Amino acid sequence: MKKKLLIATDNFLPRWDGISRVLLEIIPYLTKKYEVTVIAPYFGEYNNPKITLVSIPLQKMKVGDFRVSKFAFRRIKNEVKKADIVFTQTIGPIGGIAILYAWKYKQPLTSYIHSLEWELVPKAAGTPVFKKMLYPLMKTMTRKFYKKCDLLIVPSSGIADLLTWQKILTRKKVAHLGVDISKFNSGKAVKLRQELGIKPTDIVIGQHGRISREKDLITLLRAFSRLQTKYDNVKLLVVGDGLESIKKKLAARQGVILPGAQDNVIPYLQAMDIYVLSSLTETTSLTTLEAMSCKLPVIATRVGFVQDYIQEGYNGLFFEKQGAAELATKLSALIQNEEYRKELGQNARKTVRERFKWKITAEKISNYMDELMNPKK
């Protein structure tokens, strides 16, 4: 019989973000070996006959652009007790409670580190006062939860080192995220560009993901505004949904296109000429890898694993966090040099093709869980 795997996550389909995308890719592999139950917030109907889905209602409260689930202690406890191994994706009201019960009942427990909560939550907060309060609180809470795990699966060795420096001494294993390069490929997206009002001669700067404070789209908007004083053929395409306050600022600027969240982002990436990651915090940035797979030249902040897989001048460029002037300068250099854009984009896809495969990600996670349940004596 298959072992019972409980995946406890504070985000899941149909709400799209990096965590949902990862689960969408690895669950088909995991169901071959495990009987999979996913316990997650209810963001709408989602059906997958290969898994058992346990939905938890949402609270009215929001953290940045994100609505958290209710605290379903009894329900989570029951699911943890039924499982042979617990795999958490987050330390919110679902992931955090699952960690506590798995630790209490001595169930094998592993967590995948998608974000650094002491960076993410304060940066997503609205006011400086909240940010100042949340940083030490989230750092303390993160330590306490992750110390209860038997294994932490991290997207890079750099993230493993960072957690160790924060005195989280739990054993760590690396499993890079992946990209389906057969889907995320270069293309013209001529029809979509026409539908979006983009002319053949326009240069489209783009970003895909949640519209939230920690993504720092305001810096991207400021850089774009600078470019508009120099070029009359630039457009800014931001694909995603999130905070209304940021969306209003983006929408107020001429030349900004906001198509909202999309189930299939590939043609929107193909409609772009340059991709920008302006985030203040990331671990891997799956959206950046997908843009690179589409042969897009990338300009990014030095965050998380991004600073390892992007090589300055080879497959992308860097700019300092919140550095709108520097970003505008580097964007201008790419706008003026189509051959350089193509060179960066080709090398970007080569990097993804050689280093990032979902099959390897899922196999590593599965093998790590097997080792956890069957330790060598």
ZAZA-985589 format. One record per residue (C-alpha): residue number from 1; residue in one letter; chain; y, z negated, x negated. Coordinates in pm, 1 decimal. Example, Ala and Ser with C-alpha at 12.3 -4.5 7.8 and 13.67 -1.06 7.14 Angstrom:
! ZAZA-985589
+-----+----+----+----------+----------+----------+
|   i | aa | ch |       yy |       zz |       xx |
+-----+----+----+----------+----------+----------+
|   1 |  A |  A |   -450.0 |   -780.0 |  -1230.0 |
|   2 |  S |  A |   -106.0 |   -714.0 |  -1367.0 |
+-----+----+----+----------+----------+----------+
This chain:
! ZAZA-985589
+-----+----+----+----------+----------+----------+
|   i | aa | ch |       yy |       zz |       xx |
+-----+----+----+----------+----------+----------+
|   1 |  M |  A |      0.0 |      0.0 |      0.0 |
|   2 |  K |  A |    356.8 |     65.6 |   -105.4 |
|   3 |  K |  A |    565.6 |   -230.1 |   -218.4 |
|   4 |  K |  A |    856.4 |   -325.8 |      8.4 |
|   5 |  L |  A |   1199.1 |   -254.5 |   -141.4 |
|   6 |  L |  A |   1513.1 |   -398.0 |     18.4 |
|   7 |  I |  A |   1838.7 |   -221.6 |    -71.3 |
|   8 |  A |  A |   2132.0 |   -446.4 |     18.4 |
|   9 |  T |  A |   2466.3 |   -267.7 |     10.3 |
|  10 |  D |  A |   2818.2 |   -319.9 |    145.8 |
|  11 |  N |  A |   2872.5 |     51.4 |    189.6 |
|  12 |  F |  A |   2649.8 |    323.0 |    328.6 |
|  13 |  L |  A |   2656.0 |    651.8 |    511.4 |
|  14 |  P |  A |   2825.1 |    791.8 |    711.4 |
|  15 |  R |  A |   3112.3 |    633.5 |    513.6 |
|  16 |  W |  A |   3141.9 |    833.6 |    195.1 |
|  17 |  D |  A |   3214.9 |    683.7 |   -143.5 |
|  18 |  G |  A |   3042.6 |    665.2 |   -480.9 |
|  19 |  I |  A |   2794.0 |    400.1 |   -367.0 |
|  20 |  S |  A |   2689.3 |    604.2 |    -62.8 |
|  21 |  R |  A |   2656.1 |    915.7 |   -276.8 |
|  22 |  V |  A |   2431.5 |    738.3 |   -526.9 |
|  23 |  L |  A |   2206.2 |    601.1 |   -252.2 |
|  24 |  L |  A |   2187.9 |    942.5 |    -86.5 |
|  25 |  E |  A |   2055.8 |   1088.6 |   -412.6 |
|  26 |  I |  A |   1812.5 |    817.6 |   -528.0 |
|  27 |  I |  A |   1657.3 |    706.3 |   -197.0 |
|  28 |  P |  A |   1440.5 |   1022.5 |   -162.6 |
|  29 |  Y |  A |   1285.3 |    941.4 |   -501.3 |
|  30 |  L |  A |   1239.8 |    572.8 |   -422.4 |
|  31 |  T |  A |   1065.6 |    637.4 |    -88.5 |
|  32 |  K |  A |    782.7 |    809.7 |   -276.2 |
|  33 |  K |  A |    687.5 |    477.5 |   -433.1 |
|  34 |  Y |  A |    832.7 |    210.4 |   -202.3 |
|  35 |  E |  A |    861.4 |    125.1 |    164.7 |
|  36 |  V |  A |   1242.2 |    121.7 |    174.2 |
|  37 |  T |  A |   1464.6 |    -89.1 |    398.5 |
|  38 |  V |  A |   1842.1 |    -55.8 |    370.4 |
|  39 |  I |  A |   2062.9 |   -332.9 |    505.4 |
|  40 |  A |  A |   2422.6 |   -212.6 |    528.9 |
|  41 |  P |  A |   2741.9 |   -227.7 |    737.2 |
|  42 |  Y |  A |   2755.6 |    -12.7 |   1048.5 |
|  43 |  F |  A |   3004.7 |    267.2 |    984.7 |
|  44 |  G |  A |   2851.8 |    497.0 |   1246.6 |
|  45 |  E |  A |   2522.2 |    661.2 |   1331.2 |
|  46 |  Y |  A |   2299.5 |    762.5 |   1042.5 |
|  47 |  N |  A |   1934.4 |    860.6 |   1071.5 |
|  48 |  N |  A |   1677.5 |    891.8 |    795.8 |
|  49 |  P |  A |   1313.8 |    875.2 |    914.2 |
|  50 |  K |  A |   1194.3 |    778.0 |    565.9 |
|  51 |  I |  A |   1377.1 |    443.5 |    561.9 |
|  52 |  T |  A |   1427.3 |    144.4 |    788.6 |
|  53 |  L |  A |   1799.2 |     88.2 |    841.5 |
|  54 |  V |  A |   1928.9 |   -257.2 |    935.4 |
|  55 |  S |  A |   2293.5 |   -236.5 |   1042.0 |
|  56 |  I |  A |   2543.3 |   -522.9 |   1025.6 |
|  57 |  P |  A |   2859.3 |   -507.9 |   1245.0 |
|  58 |  L |  A |   3199.7 |   -482.9 |   1078.6 |
|  59 |  Q |  A |   3477.7 |   -739.8 |   1072.5 |
|  60 |  K |  A |   3833.0 |   -646.1 |   1162.7 |
|  61 |  M |  A |   3947.0 |   -761.7 |    817.5 |
|  62 |  K |  A |   4020.2 |   -499.5 |    552.6 |
|  63 |  V |  A |   4029.9 |   -520.0 |    173.7 |
|  64 |  G |  A |   4253.7 |   -231.5 |     74.2 |
|  65 |  D |  A |   4112.5 |     68.5 |    260.5 |
|  66 |  F |  A |   3772.9 |    -95.0 |    313.8 |
|  67 |  R |  A |   3640.0 |   -285.6 |    618.6 |
|  68 |  V |  A |   3382.2 |   -546.2 |    530.0 |
|  69 |  S |  A |   3079.1 |   -648.6 |    733.4 |
|  70 |  K |  A |   3026.4 |   -973.7 |    916.4 |
|  71 |  F |  A |   2837.7 |  -1255.2 |    743.4 |
|  72 |  A |  A |   2483.0 |  -1209.8 |    879.2 |
|  73 |  F |  A |   2309.1 |  -1491.4 |    689.6 |
|  74 |  R |  A |   1997.7 |  -1521.3 |    905.5 |
|  75 |  R |  A |   1936.2 |  -1148.9 |    929.4 |
|  76 |  I |  A |   1978.3 |  -1093.8 |    556.3 |
|  77 |  K |  A |   1756.5 |  -1394.0 |    478.6 |
|  78 |  N |  A |   1476.8 |  -1253.8 |    696.9 |
|  79 |  E |  A |   1492.3 |   -914.4 |    527.3 |
|  80 |  V |  A |   1494.2 |  -1069.2 |    179.6 |
|  81 |  K |  A |   1187.9 |  -1282.2 |    258.8 |
|  82 |  K |  A |    995.6 |   -973.9 |    376.6 |
|  83 |  A |  A |   1070.6 |   -774.1 |     60.9 |
|  84 |  D |  A |    870.9 |   -750.1 |   -260.6 |
|  85 |  I |  A |   1184.5 |   -669.2 |   -457.8 |
|  86 |  V |  A |   1556.9 |   -676.2 |   -377.3 |
|  87 |  F |  A |   1800.9 |   -414.4 |   -509.7 |
|  88 |  T |  A |   2169.8 |   -481.5 |   -447.3 |
|  89 |  Q |  A |   2457.8 |   -238.4 |   -483.2 |
|  90 |  T |  A |   2754.5 |   -472.5 |   -439.0 |
|  91 |  I |  A |   2848.3 |   -841.4 |   -412.9 |
|  92 |  G |  A |   3027.6 |   -825.3 |    -77.4 |
|  93 |  P |  A |   2915.1 |  -1004.2 |    241.0 |
|  94 |  I |  A |   2578.9 |   -822.1 |    238.5 |
|  95 |  G |  A |   2502.1 |   -774.0 |   -130.6 |
|  96 |  G |  A |   2626.6 |  -1118.7 |   -224.8 |
|  97 |  I |  A |   2425.0 |  -1299.3 |     43.0 |
|  98 |  A |  A |   2115.2 |  -1095.8 |    -48.1 |
|  99 |  I |  A |   2154.4 |  -1209.6 |   -410.7 |
| 100 |  L |  A |   2176.3 |  -1575.1 |   -304.7 |
| 101 |  Y |  A |   1864.5 |  -1558.3 |    -86.4 |
| 102 |  A |  A |   1662.6 |  -1355.4 |   -336.4 |
| 103 |  W |  A |   1748.7 |  -1614.2 |   -600.9 |
| 104 |  K |  A |   1663.4 |  -1900.5 |   -364.6 |
| 105 |  Y |  A |   1323.4 |  -1756.5 |   -266.9 |
| 106 |  K |  A |   1249.8 |  -1632.4 |   -621.0 |
| 107 |  Q |  A |   1220.6 |  -1267.7 |   -519.0 |
| 108 |  P |  A |   1250.0 |  -1012.0 |   -802.1 |
| 109 |  L |  A |   1616.7 |   -917.7 |   -799.1 |
| 110 |  T |  A |   1814.7 |   -638.0 |   -961.8 |
| 111 |  S |  A |   2169.3 |   -514.2 |   -910.3 |
| 112 |  Y |  A |   2325.7 |   -179.0 |   -994.6 |
| 113 |  I |  A |   2679.7 |   -222.4 |  -1128.3 |
| 114 |  H |  A |   2900.4 |     33.0 |   -954.2 |
| 115 |  S |  A |   3230.4 |   -140.5 |  -1017.4 |
| 116 |  L |  A |   3388.3 |   -429.6 |  -1202.0 |
| 117 |  E |  A |   3487.8 |   -648.4 |   -908.9 |
| 118 |  W |  A |   3745.9 |   -850.3 |  -1101.0 |
| 119 |  E |  A |   3928.5 |   -522.7 |  -1169.4 |
| 120 |  L |  A |   3858.3 |   -339.3 |   -843.6 |
| 121 |  V |  A |   3944.6 |   -602.1 |   -582.0 |
| 122 |  P |  A |   4279.1 |   -718.1 |   -731.6 |
| 123 |  K |  A |   4390.4 |   -357.1 |   -786.3 |
| 124 |  A |  A |   4298.6 |   -275.0 |   -425.8 |
| 125 |  A |  A |   4504.8 |   -569.4 |   -298.4 |
| 126 |  G |  A |   4846.7 |   -507.6 |   -149.6 |
| 127 |  T |  A |   5083.9 |   -753.6 |   -314.6 |
| 128 |  P |  A |   5135.2 |   -885.9 |   -670.8 |
| 129 |  V |  A |   5072.9 |  -1241.4 |   -547.6 |
| 130 |  F |  A |   4731.5 |  -1150.8 |   -410.2 |
| 131 |  K |  A |   4648.0 |   -956.6 |   -726.3 |
| 132 |  K |  A |   4731.4 |  -1257.2 |   -942.6 |
| 133 |  M |  A |   4521.7 |  -1489.6 |   -725.7 |
| 134 |  L |  A |   4225.1 |  -1257.2 |   -690.8 |
| 135 |  Y |  A |   4169.6 |  -1172.3 |  -1057.0 |
| 136 |  P |  A |   4038.6 |  -1514.4 |  -1179.3 |
| 137 |  L |  A |   3863.1 |  -1574.7 |   -846.6 |
| 138 |  M |  A |   3673.1 |  -1244.3 |   -860.0 |
| 139 |  K |  A |   3585.6 |  -1292.7 |  -1226.5 |
| 140 |  T |  A |   3435.0 |  -1636.1 |  -1155.2 |
| 141 |  M |  A |   3249.7 |  -1509.8 |   -847.3 |
| 142 |  T |  A |   3114.3 |  -1203.8 |  -1030.1 |
| 143 |  R |  A |   2974.3 |  -1421.8 |  -1309.7 |
| 144 |  K |  A |   2803.9 |  -1657.4 |  -1064.9 |
| 145 |  F |  A |   2636.6 |  -1382.1 |   -863.4 |
| 146 |  Y |  A |   2521.6 |  -1162.7 |  -1149.8 |
| 147 |  K |  A |   2383.7 |  -1459.6 |  -1343.2 |
| 148 |  K |  A |   2140.2 |  -1511.1 |  -1054.7 |
| 149 |  C |  A |   1992.2 |  -1162.6 |  -1097.4 |
| 150 |  D |  A |   1680.5 |  -1092.2 |  -1302.5 |
| 151 |  L |  A |   1815.9 |   -756.6 |  -1418.3 |
| 152 |  L |  A |   2144.7 |   -568.5 |  -1409.4 |
| 153 |  I |  A |   2124.7 |   -189.1 |  -1412.8 |
| 154 |  V |  A |   2443.1 |    -44.9 |  -1560.4 |
| 155 |  P |  A |   2577.8 |    312.0 |  -1581.3 |
| 156 |  S |  A |   2654.4 |    288.8 |  -1953.7 |
| 157 |  S |  A |   2605.5 |     69.9 |  -2259.1 |
| 158 |  G |  A |   2982.1 |     10.6 |  -2264.0 |
| 159 |  I |  A |   2967.2 |   -152.9 |  -1921.0 |
| 160 |  A |  A |   2671.3 |   -363.5 |  -2041.4 |
| 161 |  D |  A |   2876.6 |   -483.6 |  -2337.7 |
| 162 |  L |  A |   3174.8 |   -559.0 |  -2115.2 |
| 163 |  L |  A |   2960.6 |   -775.4 |  -1885.7 |
| 164 |  T |  A |   2815.1 |   -958.6 |  -2185.1 |
| 165 |  W |  A |   3166.4 |  -1025.0 |  -2319.1 |
| 166 |  Q |  A |   3240.4 |  -1184.2 |  -1982.9 |
| 167 |  K |  A |   2949.8 |  -1426.1 |  -2046.2 |
| 168 |  I |  A |   2716.2 |  -1254.8 |  -1800.0 |
| 169 |  L |  A |   2402.5 |  -1281.4 |  -2012.0 |
| 170 |  T |  A |   2154.0 |  -1145.2 |  -1756.9 |
| 171 |  R |  A |   1922.1 |   -879.1 |  -1903.5 |
| 172 |  K |  A |   2068.5 |   -526.3 |  -1874.2 |
| 173 |  K |  A |   1925.7 |   -173.8 |  -1865.6 |
| 174 |  V |  A |   2115.9 |    157.1 |  -1863.6 |
| 175 |  A |  A |   2072.8 |    432.1 |  -1602.1 |
| 176 |  H |  A |   2343.7 |    698.2 |  -1602.8 |
| 177 |  L |  A |   2437.9 |    856.4 |  -1272.3 |
| 178 |  G |  A |   2350.6 |   1220.7 |  -1211.2 |
| 179 |  V |  A |   2481.4 |   1545.0 |  -1064.6 |
| 180 |  D |  A |   2298.0 |   1821.8 |   -881.9 |
| 181 |  I |  A |   2430.0 |   2111.7 |  -1090.9 |
| 182 |  S |  A |   2259.9 |   2367.3 |   -864.2 |
| 183 |  K |  A |   2497.4 |   2258.3 |   -585.1 |
| 184 |  F |  A |   2804.5 |   2159.5 |   -785.5 |
| 185 |  N |  A |   2881.2 |   2491.8 |   -947.4 |
| 186 |  S |  A |   3187.9 |   2702.1 |  -1007.3 |
| 187 |  G |  A |   3311.7 |   2934.1 |   -734.5 |
| 188 |  K |  A |   3619.6 |   3102.2 |   -595.6 |
| 189 |  A |  A |   3640.8 |   2943.4 |   -248.2 |
| 190 |  V |  A |   3867.9 |   3232.5 |   -148.4 |
| 191 |  K |  A |   3829.0 |   3179.9 |    226.2 |
| 192 |  L |  A |   3895.5 |   2805.1 |    206.4 |
| 193 |  R |  A |   4203.6 |   2856.4 |     -9.8 |
| 194 |  Q |  A |   4337.1 |   3099.4 |    251.3 |
| 195 |  E |  A |   4266.8 |   2848.6 |    530.7 |
| 196 |  L |  A |   4453.2 |   2579.2 |    335.8 |
| 197 |  G |  A |   4753.8 |   2806.3 |    281.4 |
| 198 |  I |  A |   4692.3 |   2848.3 |    -90.7 |
| 199 |  K |  A |   4801.4 |   3179.7 |   -241.1 |
| 200 |  P |  A |   4589.4 |   3363.7 |   -502.3 |
| 201 |  T |  A |   4859.9 |   3296.9 |   -763.6 |
| 202 |  D |  A |   4885.3 |   2922.6 |   -686.6 |
| 203 |  I |  A |   4755.4 |   2664.9 |   -933.8 |
| 204 |  V |  A |   4577.0 |   2386.1 |   -746.0 |
| 205 |  I |  A |   4565.1 |   2037.1 |   -895.2 |
| 206 |  G |  A |   4312.1 |   1820.5 |   -717.3 |
| 207 |  Q |  A |   4143.7 |   1488.2 |   -671.2 |
| 208 |  H |  A |   3855.6 |   1378.3 |   -448.9 |
| 209 |  G |  A |   3765.0 |   1028.4 |   -331.2 |
| 210 |  R |  A |   3898.2 |    730.2 |   -142.3 |
| 211 |  I |  A |   4272.8 |    715.3 |    -98.0 |
| 212 |  S |  A |   4323.1 |    361.4 |   -221.0 |
| 213 |  R |  A |   4553.1 |    164.4 |   -448.5 |
| 214 |  E |  A |   4317.0 |    145.6 |   -745.0 |
| 215 |  K |  A |   4290.9 |    528.2 |   -752.6 |
| 216 |  D |  A |   4667.2 |    532.8 |   -829.6 |
| 217 |  L |  A |   4746.2 |    855.5 |   -648.5 |
| 218 |  I |  A |   5114.5 |    762.1 |   -664.9 |
| 219 |  T |  A |   5113.8 |    836.4 |  -1039.9 |
| 220 |  L |  A |   4951.9 |   1173.0 |   -966.6 |
| 221 |  L |  A |   5214.5 |   1238.8 |   -699.0 |
| 222 |  R |  A |   5495.9 |   1156.9 |   -942.2 |
| 223 |  A |  A |   5351.8 |   1392.0 |  -1202.5 |
| 224 |  F |  A |   5315.5 |   1663.6 |   -938.6 |
| 225 |  S |  A |   5678.9 |   1616.5 |   -832.7 |
| 226 |  R |  A |   5785.6 |   1673.5 |  -1194.9 |
| 227 |  L |  A |   5582.4 |   1993.9 |  -1209.9 |
| 228 |  Q |  A |   5748.4 |   2125.9 |   -894.5 |
| 229 |  T |  A |   6083.8 |   2131.5 |  -1074.2 |
| 230 |  K |  A |   5930.8 |   2374.7 |  -1326.4 |
| 231 |  Y |  A |   5677.5 |   2576.2 |  -1125.9 |
| 232 |  D |  A |   5696.0 |   2718.9 |   -774.8 |
| 233 |  N |  A |   5323.1 |   2798.8 |   -752.8 |
| 234 |  V |  A |   5163.6 |   2452.4 |   -781.8 |
| 235 |  K |  A |   4975.0 |   2273.6 |   -503.8 |
| 236 |  L |  A |   4821.5 |   1926.3 |   -490.9 |
| 237 |  L |  A |   4491.3 |   1901.6 |   -299.7 |
| 238 |  V |  A |   4371.5 |   1545.7 |   -227.5 |
| 239 |  V |  A |   4035.3 |   1534.0 |    -49.4 |
| 240 |  G |  A |   3945.5 |   1202.9 |    114.2 |
| 241 |  D |  A |   4067.7 |    932.7 |    347.4 |
| 242 |  G |  A |   4198.3 |    580.7 |    314.7 |
| 243 |  L |  A |   4521.3 |    382.5 |    324.3 |
| 244 |  E |  A |   4779.6 |    518.7 |    567.5 |
| 245 |  S |  A |   5070.5 |    402.6 |    351.5 |
| 246 |  I |  A |   4954.9 |    618.0 |     58.8 |
| 247 |  K |  A |   4863.4 |    910.9 |    283.8 |
| 248 |  K |  A |   5216.2 |    908.5 |    429.7 |
| 249 |  K |  A |   5373.3 |    925.0 |     84.1 |
| 250 |  L |  A |   5147.8 |   1215.7 |    -10.0 |
| 251 |  A |  A |   5207.4 |   1400.1 |    317.2 |
| 252 |  A |  A |   5585.3 |   1367.6 |    281.4 |
| 253 |  R |  A |   5583.0 |   1581.6 |    -33.1 |
| 254 |  Q |  A |   5595.7 |   1957.3 |     10.6 |
| 255 |  G |  A |   5301.2 |   2131.7 |   -152.5 |
| 256 |  V |  A |   5054.9 |   1844.6 |    -94.6 |
| 257 |  I |  A |   4742.5 |   1934.3 |    106.4 |
| 258 |  L |  A |   4543.3 |   1657.6 |    276.7 |
| 259 |  P |  A |   4228.1 |   1792.4 |    447.8 |
| 260 |  G |  A |   4080.1 |   1444.2 |    499.2 |
| 261 |  A |  A |   3729.2 |   1327.7 |    414.6 |
| 262 |  Q |  A |   3469.0 |   1602.7 |    391.9 |
| 263 |  D |  A |   3089.9 |   1585.1 |    418.5 |
| 264 |  N |  A |   3067.4 |   1884.6 |    186.6 |
| 265 |  V |  A |   3324.3 |   1855.2 |    -89.4 |
| 266 |  I |  A |   3188.7 |   2138.3 |   -305.5 |
| 267 |  P |  A |   3409.5 |   2421.7 |   -169.5 |
| 268 |  Y |  A |   3714.7 |   2195.8 |   -204.5 |
| 269 |  L |  A |   3635.1 |   2135.2 |   -571.0 |
| 270 |  Q |  A |   3585.1 |   2510.2 |   -611.5 |
| 271 |  A |  A |   3930.5 |   2563.5 |   -458.1 |
| 272 |  M |  A |   4087.5 |   2357.9 |   -739.7 |
| 273 |  D |  A |   4202.0 |   2480.6 |  -1081.3 |
| 274 |  I |  A |   4250.5 |   2140.3 |  -1248.2 |
| 275 |  Y |  A |   4101.7 |   1799.5 |  -1162.7 |
| 276 |  V |  A |   4283.9 |   1470.1 |  -1222.1 |
| 277 |  L |  A |   4134.0 |   1121.7 |  -1230.8 |
| 278 |  S |  A |   4429.4 |    881.9 |  -1215.5 |
| 279 |  S |  A |   4225.3 |    565.1 |  -1148.5 |
| 280 |  L |  A |   4313.9 |    221.6 |  -1281.1 |
| 281 |  T |  A |   3946.8 |    117.3 |  -1284.8 |
| 282 |  E |  A |   3611.4 |    298.2 |  -1274.7 |
| 283 |  T |  A |   3263.5 |    254.7 |  -1414.6 |
| 284 |  T |  A |   3134.0 |    614.8 |  -1415.0 |
| 285 |  S |  A |   3346.8 |    814.8 |  -1164.5 |
| 286 |  L |  A |   3085.9 |   1034.1 |   -998.3 |
| 287 |  T |  A |   3357.3 |   1256.4 |   -851.4 |
| 288 |  T |  A |   3479.5 |   1340.3 |  -1201.7 |
| 289 |  L |  A |   3129.7 |   1440.1 |  -1312.6 |
| 290 |  E |  A |   3095.9 |   1660.8 |  -1004.9 |
| 291 |  A |  A |   3430.2 |   1826.3 |  -1079.4 |
| 292 |  M |  A |   3315.2 |   1888.0 |  -1436.7 |
| 293 |  S |  A |   2993.2 |   2040.6 |  -1304.5 |
| 294 |  C |  A |   3212.5 |   2287.2 |  -1109.0 |
| 295 |  K |  A |   3368.8 |   2393.9 |  -1442.4 |
| 296 |  L |  A |   3697.9 |   2222.0 |  -1371.4 |
| 297 |  P |  A |   3912.9 |   2106.4 |  -1664.0 |
| 298 |  V |  A |   3969.6 |   1733.1 |  -1619.3 |
| 299 |  I |  A |   4262.6 |   1510.5 |  -1712.2 |
| 300 |  A |  A |   4165.1 |   1143.6 |  -1678.5 |
| 301 |  T |  A |   4261.9 |    788.4 |  -1757.6 |
| 302 |  R |  A |   4049.8 |    605.9 |  -2015.9 |
| 303 |  V |  A |   3844.0 |    399.9 |  -1772.0 |
| 304 |  G |  A |   3483.5 |    281.4 |  -1790.1 |
| 305 |  F |  A |   3222.0 |    531.9 |  -1901.8 |
| 306 |  V |  A |   3470.7 |    818.3 |  -1853.4 |
| 307 |  Q |  A |   3613.3 |    755.3 |  -2200.5 |
| 308 |  D |  A |   3265.8 |    817.3 |  -2347.2 |
| 309 |  Y |  A |   3155.6 |   1136.2 |  -2173.2 |
| 310 |  I |  A |   3496.1 |   1307.5 |  -2190.7 |
| 311 |  Q |  A |   3591.0 |   1420.5 |  -2539.6 |
| 312 |  E |  A |   3962.4 |   1485.5 |  -2584.8 |
| 313 |  G |  A |   4028.3 |   1857.0 |  -2626.8 |
| 314 |  Y |  A |   3661.4 |   1957.4 |  -2586.1 |
| 315 |  N |  A |   3567.6 |   1899.5 |  -2221.3 |
| 316 |  G |  A |   3880.8 |   1726.7 |  -2089.6 |
| 317 |  L |  A |   4203.7 |   1544.2 |  -2167.9 |
| 318 |  F |  A |   4326.8 |   1186.1 |  -2134.9 |
| 319 |  F |  A |   4653.5 |   1025.6 |  -2029.4 |
| 320 |  E |  A |   4761.3 |    661.7 |  -2020.5 |
| 321 |  K |  A |   4727.1 |    469.3 |  -1695.6 |
| 322 |  Q |  A |   5035.5 |    510.2 |  -1473.2 |
| 323 |  G |  A |   5176.4 |    759.4 |  -1725.8 |
| 324 |  A |  A |   5323.0 |   1015.4 |  -1486.8 |
| 325 |  A |  A |   5535.4 |   1185.9 |  -1754.8 |
| 326 |  E |  A |   5242.4 |   1226.6 |  -1994.0 |
| 327 |  L |  A |   5021.3 |   1352.5 |  -1710.2 |
| 328 |  A |  A |   5283.8 |   1609.5 |  -1610.8 |
| 329 |  T |  A |   5308.7 |   1730.0 |  -1971.7 |
| 330 |  K |  A |   4932.6 |   1778.7 |  -2003.4 |
| 331 |  L |  A |   4910.7 |   1946.2 |  -1664.0 |
| 332 |  S |  A |   5187.4 |   2182.3 |  -1767.1 |
| 333 |  A |  A |   4995.9 |   2275.6 |  -2083.5 |
| 334 |  L |  A |   4690.6 |   2366.7 |  -1876.4 |
| 335 |  I |  A |   4893.2 |   2554.5 |  -1615.8 |
| 336 |  Q |  A |   5035.2 |   2774.3 |  -1889.7 |
| 337 |  N |  A |   4703.7 |   2839.6 |  -2065.8 |
| 338 |  E |  A |   4428.3 |   2984.0 |  -1845.1 |
| 339 |  E |  A |   4193.6 |   3042.7 |  -2140.0 |
| 340 |  Y |  A |   4216.6 |   2677.3 |  -2241.0 |
| 341 |  R |  A |   4139.7 |   2574.4 |  -1882.7 |
| 342 |  K |  A |   3828.4 |   2793.1 |  -1887.6 |
| 343 |  E |  A |   3715.8 |   2657.4 |  -2224.1 |
| 344 |  L |  A |   3748.7 |   2293.8 |  -2112.7 |
| 345 |  G |  A |   3571.9 |   2373.6 |  -1784.4 |
| 346 |  Q |  A |   3277.4 |   2548.6 |  -1951.0 |
| 347 |  N |  A |   3229.6 |   2261.3 |  -2193.3 |
| 348 |  A |  A |   3260.1 |   2012.3 |  -1906.3 |
| 349 |  R |  A |   2973.5 |   2174.3 |  -1715.6 |
| 350 |  K |  A |   2765.8 |   2188.8 |  -2034.4 |
| 351 |  T |  A |   2815.5 |   1812.8 |  -2078.9 |
| 352 |  V |  A |   2697.6 |   1739.9 |  -1724.4 |
| 353 |  R |  A |   2403.4 |   1980.1 |  -1747.4 |
| 354 |  E |  A |   2277.2 |   1817.2 |  -2066.7 |
| 355 |  R |  A |   2335.3 |   1450.0 |  -1985.8 |
| 356 |  F |  A |   2343.6 |   1373.5 |  -1612.2 |
| 357 |  K |  A |   2038.2 |   1433.1 |  -1387.2 |
| 358 |  W |  A |   1956.9 |   1244.5 |  -1066.3 |
| 359 |  K |  A |   1582.4 |   1269.0 |  -1126.7 |
| 360 |  I |  A |   1620.0 |   1075.5 |  -1452.2 |
| 361 |  T |  A |   1851.7 |    820.7 |  -1283.2 |
| 362 |  A |  A |   1601.2 |    752.0 |  -1004.9 |
| 363 |  E |  A |   1302.4 |    740.6 |  -1239.7 |
| 364 |  K |  A |   1473.7 |    487.9 |  -1464.0 |
| 365 |  I |  A |   1572.8 |    263.7 |  -1171.5 |
| 366 |  S |  A |   1219.5 |    283.5 |  -1029.9 |
| 367 |  N |  A |   1060.5 |    206.3 |  -1367.1 |
| 368 |  Y |  A |   1293.7 |    -88.9 |  -1422.7 |
| 369 |  M |  A |   1193.2 |   -232.1 |  -1083.6 |
| 370 |  D |  A |    822.9 |   -182.4 |  -1164.3 |
| 371 |  E |  A |    870.4 |   -374.5 |  -1489.2 |
| 372 |  L |  A |   1047.3 |   -650.2 |  -1300.3 |
| 373 |  M |  A |    761.2 |   -691.7 |  -1053.6 |
| 374 |  N |  A |    492.0 |   -651.9 |  -1319.6 |
| 375 |  P |  A |    623.4 |   -813.8 |  -1639.2 |
| 376 |  K |  A |    422.5 |   -757.9 |  -1954.3 |
| 377 |  K |  A |    255.1 |  -1072.0 |  -2077.6 |
+-----+----+----+----------+----------+----------+
